[in-house]
Amino acid sequence: MTHALIVDDDIDSVATLQELIASEKFTVSVAHTLRDARRHIALQQPDVVLLDLQLPDGNGMELFQDPQLVANSEVVLITGHASLDTSIQALRLGAADYLVKPINIKQLQGVLSRVMKPAALQAEVSELNANLANTGHFGLLWGRTQPMQRIYEQISRVAGTSVSVFINGESGTGKELVAQTVHDLSRRRKKAFLAVNCGAISPNLIESEIFGHEKGAFTGADKQHEGFFERASGGTLFLDELTEMPMELQVKLLRVLETGRFMRVGSTTTLDADVRVIAASNRPLLQAVQAGKLREDLLYRLNVFPIEMPPLRDRLDDVPLLADHFLRQIAAKEGKNKRFTAKALAQLQTYHWPGNVRELRNAVQRAYVMAVADVVDEQWLPKGEGVDPQSTASSAAAVTSFGVGVPTAAAPATAPAFVTSAESSGPSITMPLGSSMAQVEKAFILATLQHYKHHKEQTAAVLGISLKTLYNRLKEYAAEDAAAADQAAQ
């Protein structure tokens, strides 16, 4: 049977906890001090240690000073003094989770149902790392370059904990695949992984979709609806494009993260939220806070473990590996194998990939369809027409040039206007040094939209963002321009 050790000097609390754990088919032993805990662990290695922080002979976290002592035990903190900083510190030291007194029975049951020996998780990660050189992938992610090696190391460290993760990076870099890989290597892997694009749900419906609603809660609510928090119970909820979530809903999300409880729309009954939340955004986070798109307190609550995804242009050596991977996927689906020529793969590495991995996958799909024979050559693949990042870095210091491999527009401080760049066969976009990322993004989106004659679907596809996100951005820009016009009129 699975064995649990309770380390707590509160006699009444221990008695109740011991009974609850035994009812879950665990054998249980009890220690009231750190000294007793060390003795119990030496006699019988527990599968899980439920550890109080305040003990007569010291702080419970002192148990982590001897890593070998708890190397084969899952440590769950128990504290009557809920402190986010203390909990984060313990989680970084190796604790798998934490519970706050008075202990919620369902939360305890959830923790016990996920008990796994740390060695088992470490063995899986070690196997993935060992096979990386041969297979070229780590979980669902592909790439062998140094930027991706760093991502794999971060995933390896955080997956086995319950720490909140915030993934930041440009659209199309694979943020959802990172979240899925974290889930697959976590103790929650047997439960659901649900991904929610906050920018693709109507602001009028997003609260109902996330928290659920009761029958009759609003017009059209003809039956009870379980939201994502309920459907992901015991598992992982991935909130993509979090900065597109309405601010009033961000307040409610923060409360759920702090209390572990939520209510369906139209209900007065609270429900337990046994969910690990992973968030993501393609906006620079601090700028999103300054622009009023993200609550600062929510950012710090979720950004416990940040992961920054590299754009594809910063790991061009991974492009042939990714292209071959996508080509094999397409061939398996279509039933006909094809291969790239060496020249085609070389050409793919000269392109700037503004849409990142998503754009590469679409380019491979198109080239596969257009290739008449079994060989995919460079004819239907994008060419490196954008400004090369190296030449950009060494260009005149007066401007920063952003080549994108497709015709775009120049972006002076006021309105974008098309210009011809000597370094490019098509127009390019330039911005003065000192421009904010928000200004660059606005000019880039508006210039691309102008180039494609305001065809929004095509613009969104080229930019590698959802159509909903494009609409949201354009709505923001219109509001900004209107406010600026009003201010100028005054």
C-alpha positions in Angstrom: 0.0 0.0 0.0 1.0 3.6 -0.5 2.5 5.1 2.7 2.0 8.6 4.0 3.9 10.5 6.8 2.2 13.4 8.6 4.6 15.9 10.2 2.5 18.2 12.4 2.5 19.1 16.1 -1.3 19.9 16.2 -2.8 16.8 17.8 -6.4 17.4 16.8 -5.4 18.3 13.2 -3.3 15.2 12.9 -6.0 12.9 14.2 -8.5 14.2 11.6 -5.9 14.1 8.8 -4.8 10.6 9.7 -8.4 9.3 9.4 -8.9 11.0 6.1 -5.7 9.7 4.5 -6.4 6.2 5.8 -9.8 6.3 4.2 -8.0 6.7 0.8 -6.3 3.3 1.3 -2.9 4.7 2.6 -0.9 3.5 5.5 -0.1 6.4 7.8 2.5 7.3 10.3 2.8 10.5 12.4 5.7 12.7 13.5 5.4 15.8 15.7 8.9 17.2 15.2 11.5 17.5 12.5 13.7 15.1 14.5 10.8 12.5 14.6 10.2 13.0 10.9 13.8 12.2 10.0 13.7 9.1 12.1 10.4 7.9 10.4 11.8 8.5 6.9 14.9 6.5 7.8 12.8 3.6 9.0 10.3 3.6 6.2 10.5 5.8 3.1 7.1 7.4 2.7 5.5 7.9 -0.7 4.1 11.2 0.4 5.0 13.6 3.3 2.4 16.0 4.5 4.6 18.6 6.1 3.6 21.4 8.5 5.8 24.5 8.3 5.6 25.5 12.0 7.1 22.8 14.1 8.5 22.9 17.7 12.1 22.3 16.6 12.2 24.4 13.5 10.6 25.3 10.1 9.3 22.4 8.0 11.3 23.5 5.0 14.5 22.5 6.9 13.7 19.0 5.7 14.8 20.0 2.2 18.3 20.8 3.5 19.0 17.1 3.0 17.8 16.4 -0.6 18.5 12.7 -0.3 16.1 12.4 2.6 13.0 13.3 0.6 14.4 12.4 -2.9 11.9 9.5 -3.2 9.0 11.1 -1.4 6.4 13.6 -2.7 6.3 16.5 -0.2 3.0 18.4 0.3 3.1 21.4 2.6 0.4 22.0 5.2 0.1 25.4 6.7 -2.3 27.5 8.7 -0.6 30.6 7.6 -1.2 30.9 3.9 1.7 32.8 2.3 2.2 32.8 -1.4 5.9 33.7 -1.0 6.5 30.9 1.4 4.6 28.4 -0.7 6.5 29.4 -3.8 9.8 29.1 -2.0 8.9 25.6 -0.9 7.7 24.6 -4.3 11.0 25.7 -5.8 12.8 23.6 -3.2 11.0 20.6 -4.4 7.5 20.4 -2.7 4.9 19.1 -5.1 1.9 21.0 -3.7 0.5 22.7 -0.6 -2.7 22.7 1.4 -4.0 25.4 3.7 -5.7 24.6 7.1 -8.5 23.9 7.6 -7.9 21.3 5.0 -10.4 20.9 2.2 -11.3 17.2 1.9 -11.7 17.3 -1.9 -8.4 19.1 -2.3 -6.7 16.5 -0.1 -8.2 13.7 -2.1 -7.0 15.4 -5.3 -3.4 15.6 -4.0 -3.5 12.0 -2.8 -4.8 10.7 -6.1 -1.8 12.3 -7.9 0.9 10.8 -5.7 3.9 9.8 -7.8 7.5 9.1 -6.7 9.7 12.0 -7.8 12.2 9.4 -9.2 9.5 8.2 -11.7 9.0 11.7 -13.0 12.8 12.3 -13.2 13.3 9.1 -15.1 10.8 10.2 -17.8 12.5 13.5 -18.2 15.9 11.9 -18.3 14.7 9.5 -21.1 13.4 12.5 -23.1 16.7 14.3 -22.8 18.6 11.1 -23.7 16.6 10.6 -26.8 16.7 14.3 -27.9 19.8 14.0 -29.9 18.4 11.1 -32.0 14.7 12.1 -32.2 15.0 15.9 -32.3 12.1 16.4 -30.0 11.2 16.7 -26.3 7.6 15.8 -25.7 5.5 17.7 -28.3 8.3 20.2 -29.0 10.8 19.9 -31.8 14.3 21.5 -32.0 17.9 20.9 -30.9 19.2 24.5 -30.8 20.3 26.2 -27.6 17.1 28.3 -27.2 15.0 25.1 -27.2 17.4 23.3 -24.9 16.7 26.1 -22.4 13.0 25.6 -22.8 13.3 21.8 -22.2 15.3 22.5 -19.0 12.6 24.8 -17.7 9.8 22.4 -18.5 11.8 19.6 -16.7 12.1 21.7 -13.6 8.5 23.0 -13.4 6.4 20.1 -14.7 6.5 18.0 -11.5 5.4 20.9 -9.3 2.1 22.7 -9.0 3.7 26.1 -9.7 1.8 28.5 -12.0 3.4 29.0 -15.3 3.2 32.0 -17.7 4.4 31.4 -21.2 5.2 34.5 -23.3 6.2 34.7 -26.9 5.1 35.7 -30.4 2.1 34.1 -32.1 2.9 30.8 -33.7 6.0 29.9 -31.5 4.3 26.9 -29.8 3.1 28.1 -26.5 0.2 25.6 -26.3 2.6 22.8 -27.0 4.8 23.9 -24.1 1.7 23.9 -21.8 0.7 20.4 -23.1 4.2 19.1 -22.5 4.2 20.5 -18.9 0.9 18.7 -18.3 2.0 15.4 -19.9 5.1 15.4 -17.5 3.1 16.4 -14.5 1.2 14.4 -11.8 -2.0 15.6 -13.4 -1.5 13.8 -16.7 -4.3 11.3 -16.1 -6.8 14.1 -16.1 -7.9 16.6 -18.8 -5.8 19.2 -20.5 -8.1 22.0 -21.8 -6.9 24.9 -23.9 -8.9 28.1 -24.0 -8.2 31.0 -26.4 -9.4 34.0 -24.5 -9.3 36.1 -27.6 -11.6 33.8 -29.6 -14.5 33.9 -27.2 -17.1 36.7 -27.1 -16.6 38.9 -24.1 -20.3 38.3 -23.3 -19.8 34.6 -23.1 -16.3 34.1 -21.8 -17.4 34.1 -18.1 -20.0 31.4 -18.7 -17.5 29.4 -20.8 -14.8 29.5 -18.1 -17.0 29.1 -14.9 -20.1 27.6 -16.3 -23.7 28.7 -15.7 -27.0 27.6 -14.1 -30.2 27.0 -16.1 -32.0 30.3 -16.5 -28.9 32.4 -15.6 -29.5 34.5 -18.7 -31.5 34.5 -21.9 -30.7 31.4 -23.8 -29.4 29.4 -20.8 -31.9 26.6 -21.1 -29.8 24.1 -19.2 -26.9 23.9 -16.7 -23.5 24.3 -18.3 -20.1 23.1 -16.9 -17.3 25.6 -17.6 -13.7 24.9 -18.2 -12.8 24.9 -14.5 -15.2 22.0 -13.9 -14.3 20.1 -17.0 -10.5 20.4 -16.3 -10.9 19.3 -12.6 -7.8 17.4 -11.5 -6.0 18.5 -14.7 -4.6 21.5 -16.4 -6.4 24.6 -17.8 -4.4 26.5 -20.4 -5.5 30.2 -20.8 -4.1 31.4 -24.1 -4.1 35.1 -25.0 -4.9 36.0 -21.4 -4.5 39.7 -22.1 -7.6 39.5 -24.3 -9.7 38.5 -21.2 -12.0 41.4 -20.0 -10.6 43.1 -16.9 -13.7 42.4 -14.8 -13.2 38.7 -15.4 -9.5 38.9 -14.6 -10.6 40.0 -11.1 -12.8 36.9 -10.7 -10.0 34.7 -12.0 -7.6 36.1 -9.5 -10.0 35.3 -6.7 -10.3 31.7 -7.9 -6.5 31.3 -7.9 -6.3 32.7 -4.4 -9.2 30.8 -2.8 -9.4 27.7 -4.9 -13.2 28.1 -5.3 -15.6 29.6 -7.9 -19.3 29.9 -8.7 -21.2 29.3 -11.9 -22.9 32.3 -13.4 -26.3 32.6 -11.7 -25.4 30.4 -8.8 -24.8 31.1 -5.1 -23.0 27.9 -4.4 -19.2 27.7 -4.5 -17.4 24.8 -6.1 -13.8 23.6 -5.6 -11.3 24.4 -8.3 -8.7 21.6 -8.4 -7.0 22.9 -11.5 -3.5 23.9 -12.4 -3.6 27.1 -14.5 -1.0 27.8 -17.2 -1.4 31.2 -18.9 0.1 32.6 -22.1 0.2 35.8 -24.1 1.8 37.2 -27.3 2.0 40.7 -25.7 5.0 41.9 -23.7 3.6 41.4 -20.2 4.7 44.6 -18.5 3.5 46.6 -21.5 0.1 44.8 -21.3 -0.1 45.9 -17.6 0.7 49.5 -18.6 -1.8 49.4 -21.4 -4.5 48.3 -19.0 -4.8 44.8 -20.7 -3.6 42.8 -17.7 -4.1 43.3 -14.0 -0.7 43.6 -12.3 -1.8 41.5 -9.3 -3.0 38.7 -11.7 0.4 38.9 -13.5 2.4 38.3 -10.3 0.0 35.5 -9.2 0.4 33.6 -12.5 4.0 34.6 -13.4 5.6 32.5 -10.7 7.6 30.5 -13.3 7.9 32.5 -16.6 8.9 30.7 -19.9 9.9 32.9 -22.8 9.4 31.2 -26.2 12.0 32.1 -28.8 10.8 33.2 -32.3 11.7 30.9 -35.1 14.1 33.4 -36.6 16.3 33.0 -33.5 16.6 29.2 -34.1 16.9 28.9 -37.8 19.0 25.7 -37.5 15.8 24.0 -36.3 13.9 24.8 -39.5 15.0 21.7 -41.5 14.1 19.4 -38.6 10.7 21.1 -38.2 10.0 21.1 -41.9 10.8 17.4 -42.2 8.6 16.7 -39.2 5.7 18.6 -40.8 6.2 16.9 -44.1 6.1 13.4 -42.5 2.9 14.4 -40.7 1.2 15.6 -43.9 2.4 12.6 -45.9 1.0 10.2 -43.3 -2.4 12.0 -43.5 -2.4 12.2 -47.3 -1.0 8.7 -47.9 1.9 9.7 -50.2 5.5 10.2 -49.1 7.5 13.2 -50.4 10.9 14.6 -49.5 12.6 18.0 -49.6 15.6 18.7 -51.8 18.7 20.0 -50.1 18.2 23.4 -51.9 14.7 23.7 -50.6 15.7 23.1 -47.0 18.6 25.6 -47.4 16.1 28.2 -48.8 13.8 27.7 -45.8 16.6 28.8 -43.5 17.0 32.1 -45.3 13.5 33.3 -44.5 12.6 35.5 -41.5 9.4 33.6 -40.5 7.2 36.4 -39.1 4.5 33.8 -38.4 7.0 31.5 -36.7 6.4 27.7 -36.6 2.8 28.1 -37.5 3.8 29.8 -40.8 6.4 27.2 -41.5 3.8 24.4 -41.1 1.5 26.2 -43.5 4.3 26.7 -46.0 5.2 23.0 -45.9 1.5 22.1 -46.4 1.3 24.4 -49.4 4.5 23.1 -50.9 3.4 19.5 -50.5 0.2 20.1 -52.3 1.9 22.0 -55.2 4.8 19.4 -55.7 3.8 17.3 -58.6 6.5 14.6 -58.1 7.7 13.0 -54.9 10.3 15.7 -54.4 9.5 19.1 -52.9 11.8 21.7 -54.3 12.1 25.4 -53.6 9.7 26.6 -56.2 6.7 27.0 -53.8 8.6 27.8 -50.7 9.0 31.4 -49.3 12.2 33.1 -50.1 14.4 35.2 -47.8 13.2 38.5 -49.1 13.0 40.2 -45.6 15.7 42.1 -44.0 18.2 39.7 -42.5 18.5 40.0 -38.7 22.3 40.3 -38.9 22.2 43.1 -41.5 19.6 44.8 -39.4 21.7 44.8 -36.3 24.6 46.5 -38.3 22.5 49.0 -40.1 22.4 52.7 -39.4 21.5 53.5 -35.8 18.8 56.0 -36.7 16.2 53.3 -37.4 15.4 49.7 -36.7 14.2 47.8 -39.8 11.8 44.9 -39.6 11.8 42.8 -42.7 9.1 40.1 -42.9 9.6 38.3 -46.1 6.3 39.6 -47.5 5.5 43.1 -48.6 4.6 45.3 -45.6 4.7 49.0 -44.9 6.9 51.7 -43.5 5.7 53.1 -40.1 6.6 56.6 -39.2 5.4 57.9 -35.9 2.1 59.0 -37.3 0.6 56.8 -40.1 2.2 53.9 -42.0 3.3 54.6 -45.6 4.7 52.2 -48.1 8.4 52.7 -49.0 10.9 50.7 -51.0 13.9 49.3 -49.1 17.3 48.9 -50.9 18.0 45.8 -48.9 14.7 44.1 -49.9 12.9 43.2 -53.1 9.7 44.4 -51.5 8.7 47.2 -49.1 9.7 47.0 -45.5 8.7 48.6 -42.2 10.9 51.0 -40.3 10.5 52.5 -36.8 12.7 55.0 -35.0 14.7 53.6 -32.1 13.0 54.3 -28.8 9.6 53.2 -30.2 7.6 51.0 -27.8 6.7 47.5 -28.7 3.0 48.5 -28.6 3.8 51.2 -31.3 5.7 48.8 -33.4 3.0 46.2 -33.2 0.3 48.8 -34.1 2.2 50.1 -37.1 3.1 46.5 -38.2 -0.5 45.3 -38.1 -2.0 48.4 -39.8 0.6 48.3 -42.5 0.0 44.6 -43.2 -3.7 45.2 -43.3 -3.3 48.1 -45.7 -1.0 45.9 -48.0 -3.6 43.2 -48.2 -6.3 45.7 -49.0 -8.1 45.3 -45.6 -8.7 41.6 -46.2 -8.8 40.6 -42.5 -8.6 36.9 -42.9 -5.5 37.0 -45.0 -3.9 39.6 -42.7 -4.5 37.5 -39.7 -3.0 34.4 -41.4 0.1 36.3 -42.5 0.6 37.7 -39.0 0.1 34.3 -37.4 -2.8 35.5 -35.1 -6.4 34.6 -34.8 -9.0 36.6 -36.6 -10.6 37.5 -33.2 -7.3 38.8 -32.0 -7.0 41.0 -35.1 -10.5 42.4 -34.6 -9.6 43.1 -30.9 -6.4 45.0 -31.9 -8.2 47.0 -34.6 -10.9 47.9 -32.1 -8.2 49.1 -29.6 -6.5 51.2 -32.2 -9.8 52.9 -33.3 -10.5 53.8 -29.6 -6.9 55.1 -29.2 -7.2 57.2 -32.4 -10.6 58.6 -31.3 -9.2 59.5 -27.8 -6.2 61.2 -29.4 -8.5 63.2 -31.8 -10.7 64.3 -28.9 -7.6 65.4 -26.9 -6.3 67.3 -29.9 -9.7 69.0 -30.4 -9.5 70.3 -26.8 
